[in-house]
Amino acid sequence: MNEPIDIKTKKIISQSVKEGFDKSLVHDALQRNIIMHWDLWGKLQSVWMNRAYLTFKDLDKYVVLIYLIQDCWQQAADRFEYYSYEEFYSTDKVVIDKINLIKISTVLNIPKETIRRKVNELQEEGVLFREGKKIVITKSAYDYQKPHKALEALSVFLEKKSKFLQGETWFGDSLTRNEIVLFIKKYFTIIWLRFLKLQIPFLLRHRKNFGDLETWMIWGNIALHHQKALYKFSEESIIRDKQKIPNIADYYSSVSNVNIIRGVNASSISDITTIPRATVIRKIKWLVKQNLLKRNKKLEYIMNTKGKANQKIEKNFLTNQYFVAEFVTDFFDYYKNSNFKP
């Protein structure tokens, strides 16, 4: 973790920082609560993606915008400049000194011409404009991506993680949701920059497996339905004293194979995601063709374990586990082991 920064002076604070938490211990603790852990992560992603699609109707465009904002915050961080939630969203504009389309294309794995087109569309929508080689992100962009619901969902997620970890002798007391919200808002660009460094690669890995983020979003809603069924089954198992919690290696298989009484229909997915029903149906046909989904007699869809791509999806799930645990570790290090004062 980088040395903490004094927001008022914008200077590096020269002091010793307590030893950070061991990421492997955090990862192991989360896996012992894997069903609730991943249920909360799924809800966080659902809030994030539904809001993004509702606003832009184009998830690649949204990824380009949040990458530009991440780049802006990183440039500020390199100058030891960090801003609270109120400070950042009270500014009239944010200037990115130089935009490199080739770099963005490489990082996001989107063709350069597509990046150029998305930037032009954002410009036409008044989200940003060019000043020579600079990109100016306007105040309207803040309204587009201001994370009201995502911040609340992330705080709920982290509050539950702290409760998972409070039983560990090395962690200490858990944190309340309000404490987490206030901390994130106080050190907003520090924490949200770290979150975007988790989130953007997370989205890119899914897009690689599904071809586009809208398809992943549609499949993900059905996977979340399975996850909820597994969560309910685990709760009932506790009551019967016959609980069998899947380990990390078996978790994806457990979600895919859980007994589903009712699936999810195309109209419901469209209502939840705001993706047009015709688009949902078209994407579902592809997922069915790939044997990633199957339809029951009620025209409802459930996960299908026969698809070859399930192996890649499961591998991606295991990869994501470590990156999520790393983010959780870094957040609690910021809160508990640095000079950032709550």
ZAVOVEX-820438 format. One record per residue (C-alpha): residue number from 1; residue in one letter; y negated, x, z. Coordinates in steps of 0.5 Angstrom, whole numbers. Layout:
BEGIN
- NUM|A|Y|X|Z;
...
REM end
This chain:
BEGIN
- 1|M|0|0|0;
- 2|N|-7|3|-2;
- 3|E|-12|4|4;
- 4|P|-16|-2|6;
- 5|I|-23|-2|4;
- 6|D|-29|-5|8;
- 7|I|-32|-10|4;
- 8|K|-39|-10|6;
- 9|T|-40|-2|5;
- 10|K|-35|-2|-1;
- 11|K|-32|5|2;
- 12|I|-25|7|3;
- 13|I|-24|7|11;
- 14|S|-22|13|13;
- 15|Q|-17|12|19;
- 16|S|-9|12|20;
- 17|V|-5|6|18;
- 18|K|1|4|22;
- 19|E|8|5|18;
- 20|G|9|-1|13;
- 21|F|15|-6|13;
- 22|D|21|-4|10;
- 23|K|22|-8|4;
- 24|S|29|-8|4;
- 25|L|29|-11|11;
- 26|V|24|-16|9;
- 27|H|29|-18|2;
- 28|D|35|-18|7;
- 29|A|32|-23|12;
- 30|L|29|-28|6;
- 31|Q|36|-28|3;
- 32|R|39|-30|10;
- 33|N|35|-36|8;
- 34|I|36|-36|1;
- 35|I|36|-44|0;
- 36|M|30|-46|3;
- 37|H|26|-39|1;
- 38|W|28|-41|-7;
- 39|D|26|-48|-6;
- 40|L|19|-46|-3;
- 41|W|18|-41|-9;
- 42|G|20|-46|-14;
- 43|K|15|-51|-11;
- 44|L|10|-46|-12;
- 45|Q|11|-44|-19;
- 46|S|11|-52|-20;
- 47|V|4|-53|-18;
- 48|W|2|-46|-21;
- 49|M|5|-48|-28;
- 50|N|3|-55|-28;
- 51|R|-4|-54|-27;
- 52|A|-4|-49|-32;
- 53|Y|-1|-53|-37;
- 54|L|-6|-59|-35;
- 55|T|-12|-55|-36;
- 56|F|-10|-51|-43;
- 57|K|-4|-54|-46;
- 58|D|-2|-47|-48;
- 59|L|1|-43|-43;
- 60|D|0|-36|-47;
- 61|K|-7|-38|-47;
- 62|Y|-7|-38|-40;
- 63|V|-3|-32|-39;
- 64|V|-9|-28|-43;
- 65|L|-14|-31|-39;
- 66|I|-11|-29|-32;
- 67|Y|-9|-22|-35;
- 68|L|-17|-21|-37;
- 69|I|-19|-24|-30;
- 70|Q|-13|-19|-27;
- 71|D|-16|-13|-31;
- 72|C|-23|-15|-28;
- 73|W|-21|-15|-21;
- 74|Q|-17|-8|-22;
- 75|Q|-23|-5|-25;
- 76|A|-27|-7|-19;
- 77|A|-22|-5|-14;
- 78|D|-22|2|-18;
- 79|R|-30|2|-16;
- 80|F|-27|0|-9;
- 81|E|-31|-7|-10;
- 82|Y|-27|-13|-7;
- 83|Y|-30|-20|-6;
- 84|S|-28|-26|-2;
- 85|Y|-27|-33|-5;
- 86|E|-34|-35|-4;
- 87|E|-37|-29|-6;
- 88|F|-33|-29|-13;
- 89|Y|-34|-36|-14;
- 90|S|-41|-36|-13;
- 91|T|-42|-31|-19;
- 92|D|-45|-33|-25;
- 93|K|-41|-29|-30;
- 94|V|-36|-23|-29;
- 95|V|-36|-17|-34;
- 96|I|-30|-13|-37;
- 97|D|-33|-7|-39;
- 98|K|-28|-6|-45;
- 99|I|-23|-11|-48;
- 100|N|-17|-7|-51;
- 101|L|-13|-12|-56;
- 102|I|-7|-7|-57;
- 103|K|-6|-6|-49;
- 104|I|-6|-13|-48;
- 105|S|-1|-14|-54;
- 106|T|3|-9|-51;
- 107|V|3|-11|-44;
- 108|L|4|-19|-45;
- 109|N|9|-18|-51;
- 110|I|4|-22|-55;
- 111|P|2|-20|-62;
- 112|K|-5|-17|-63;
- 113|E|-7|-23|-68;
- 114|T|-4|-28|-63;
- 115|I|-8|-25|-57;
- 116|R|-14|-24|-62;
- 117|R|-14|-32|-64;
- 118|K|-13|-34|-56;
- 119|V|-19|-30|-54;
- 120|N|-23|-33|-60;
- 121|E|-20|-40|-58;
- 122|L|-23|-39|-50;
- 123|Q|-29|-37|-53;
- 124|E|-30|-43|-57;
- 125|E|-28|-47|-51;
- 126|G|-34|-43|-47;
- 127|V|-29|-40|-42;
- 128|L|-32|-33|-45;
- 129|F|-36|-29|-50;
- 130|R|-37|-22|-53;
- 131|E|-42|-17|-52;
- 132|G|-41|-12|-56;
- 133|K|-34|-9|-54;
- 134|K|-35|-13|-47;
- 135|I|-32|-19|-45;
- 136|V|-36|-24|-41;
- 137|I|-32|-29|-37;
- 138|T|-37|-35|-35;
- 139|K|-37|-39|-29;
- 140|S|-33|-45|-33;
- 141|A|-27|-40|-33;
- 142|Y|-27|-40|-25;
- 143|D|-27|-48|-25;
- 144|Y|-21|-47|-30;
- 145|Q|-17|-42|-26;
- 146|K|-20|-43|-19;
- 147|P|-13|-44|-15;
- 148|H|-14|-50|-10;
- 149|K|-7|-52|-10;
- 150|A|-4|-46|-12;
- 151|L|-7|-42|-6;
- 152|E|-5|-48|-1;
- 153|A|2|-48|-4;
- 154|L|2|-40|-3;
- 155|S|0|-41|4;
- 156|V|5|-46|5;
- 157|F|10|-41|2;
- 158|L|8|-35|6;
- 159|E|8|-39|13;
- 160|K|15|-40|12;
- 161|K|17|-33|10;
- 162|S|13|-31|17;
- 163|K|18|-36|21;
- 164|F|24|-33|17;
- 165|L|21|-26|19;
- 166|Q|19|-28|26;
- 167|G|26|-27|29;
- 168|E|26|-20|27;
- 169|T|24|-15|32;
- 170|W|20|-11|27;
- 171|F|16|-16|25;
- 172|G|12|-20|31;
- 173|D|9|-27|31;
- 174|S|9|-31|25;
- 175|L|3|-34|22;
- 176|T|0|-41|21;
- 177|R|-2|-44|15;
- 178|N|-9|-44|17;
- 179|E|-9|-36|19;
- 180|I|-6|-35|12;
- 181|V|-11|-39|8;
- 182|L|-17|-36|12;
- 183|F|-14|-29|11;
- 184|I|-13|-30|3;
- 185|K|-20|-33|2;
- 186|K|-23|-27|6;
- 187|Y|-20|-22|2;
- 188|F|-19|-26|-4;
- 189|T|-19|-21|-10;
- 190|I|-15|-16|-6;
- 191|I|-9|-21|-5;
- 192|W|-10|-25|-11;
- 193|L|-10|-19|-15;
- 194|R|-3|-17|-12;
- 195|F|-1|-24|-13;
- 196|L|-2|-24|-21;
- 197|K|1|-17|-21;
- 198|L|7|-21|-19;
- 199|Q|6|-27|-23;
- 200|I|4|-25|-30;
- 201|P|11|-20|-30;
- 202|F|15|-26|-27;
- 203|L|12|-31|-33;
- 204|L|14|-25|-38;
- 205|R|21|-24|-36;
- 206|H|22|-32|-37;
- 207|R|19|-32|-43;
- 208|K|23|-27|-46;
- 209|N|29|-31|-44;
- 210|F|27|-38|-46;
- 211|G|22|-36|-52;
- 212|D|16|-39|-50;
- 213|L|14|-41|-43;
- 214|E|14|-49|-44;
- 215|T|21|-49|-46;
- 216|W|22|-45|-39;
- 217|M|18|-50|-35;
- 218|I|22|-56|-38;
- 219|W|29|-52|-36;
- 220|G|25|-50|-30;
- 221|N|24|-58|-28;
- 222|I|31|-59|-28;
- 223|A|33|-53|-25;
- 224|L|29|-55|-19;
- 225|H|32|-62|-19;
- 226|H|39|-58|-18;
- 227|Q|36|-54|-13;
- 228|K|33|-60|-9;
- 229|A|41|-62|-9;
- 230|L|43|-56|-6;
- 231|Y|38|-56|-1;
- 232|K|40|-63|1;
- 233|F|47|-61|1;
- 234|S|46|-55|5;
- 235|E|42|-60|11;
- 236|E|48|-65|11;
- 237|S|53|-59|12;
- 238|I|49|-57|18;
- 239|I|50|-64|21;
- 240|R|58|-63|19;
- 241|D|58|-56|22;
- 242|K|61|-54|15;
- 243|Q|55|-50|12;
- 244|K|57|-45|7;
- 245|I|50|-42|5;
- 246|P|51|-38|-2;
- 247|N|49|-31|-2;
- 248|I|45|-28|-7;
- 249|A|50|-26|-12;
- 250|D|53|-33|-12;
- 251|Y|46|-37|-11;
- 252|Y|45|-38|-19;
- 253|S|52|-41|-20;
- 254|S|51|-45|-14;
- 255|V|45|-48|-16;
- 256|S|48|-49|-23;
- 257|N|54|-52|-21;
- 258|V|52|-57|-15;
- 259|N|54|-64|-16;
- 260|I|48|-68|-19;
- 261|I|49|-76|-18;
- 262|R|43|-77|-23;
- 263|G|40|-72|-28;
- 264|V|32|-72|-30;
- 265|N|30|-75|-37;
- 266|A|25|-73|-42;
- 267|S|20|-78|-40;
- 268|S|20|-76|-32;
- 269|I|19|-68|-35;
- 270|S|13|-70|-39;
- 271|D|10|-74|-33;
- 272|I|11|-68|-28;
- 273|T|9|-63|-33;
- 274|T|4|-67|-38;
- 275|I|7|-64|-44;
- 276|P|8|-69|-49;
- 277|R|14|-73|-49;
- 278|A|16|-71|-56;
- 279|T|15|-63|-55;
- 280|V|19|-64|-49;
- 281|I|25|-68|-53;
- 282|R|24|-62|-58;
- 283|K|25|-57|-53;
- 284|I|31|-60|-50;
- 285|K|34|-60|-56;
- 286|W|34|-53|-57;
- 287|L|36|-52|-49;
- 288|V|42|-57|-51;
- 289|K|44|-53|-57;
- 290|Q|44|-46|-53;
- 291|N|48|-50|-48;
- 292|L|43|-49|-42;
- 293|L|43|-56|-41;
- 294|K|47|-62|-42;
- 295|R|46|-70|-43;
- 296|N|50|-75|-39;
- 297|K|51|-82|-41;
- 298|K|44|-85|-38;
- 299|L|41|-80|-42;
- 300|E|39|-75|-37;
- 301|Y|39|-68|-37;
- 302|I|43|-63|-32;
- 303|M|44|-55|-32;
- 304|N|50|-53|-37;
- 305|T|53|-47|-34;
- 306|K|57|-45|-41;
- 307|G|51|-42|-45;
- 308|K|51|-35|-46;
- 309|A|44|-34|-44;
- 310|N|46|-36|-37;
- 311|Q|48|-29|-36;
- 312|K|41|-26|-37;
- 313|I|37|-32|-33;
- 314|E|42|-30|-27;
- 315|K|40|-23|-28;
- 316|N|33|-25|-28;
- 317|F|33|-29|-22;
- 318|L|36|-23|-18;
- 319|T|31|-18|-21;
- 320|N|25|-23|-19;
- 321|Q|28|-23|-12;
- 322|Y|26|-16|-11;
- 323|F|19|-17|-13;
- 324|V|18|-23|-9;
- 325|A|20|-20|-3;
- 326|E|16|-14|-5;
- 327|F|10|-18|-5;
- 328|V|11|-22|1;
- 329|T|12|-15|5;
- 330|D|5|-13|2;
- 331|F|2|-19|4;
- 332|F|4|-18|11;
- 333|D|3|-11|11;
- 334|Y|-4|-12|9;
- 335|Y|-5|-18|15;
- 336|K|-1|-14|20;
- 337|N|-1|-6|19;
- 338|S|-8|-5|16;
- 339|N|-15|-5|18;
- 340|F|-16|-12|14;
- 341|K|-18|-16|20;
- 342|P|-16|-23|20;
REM end
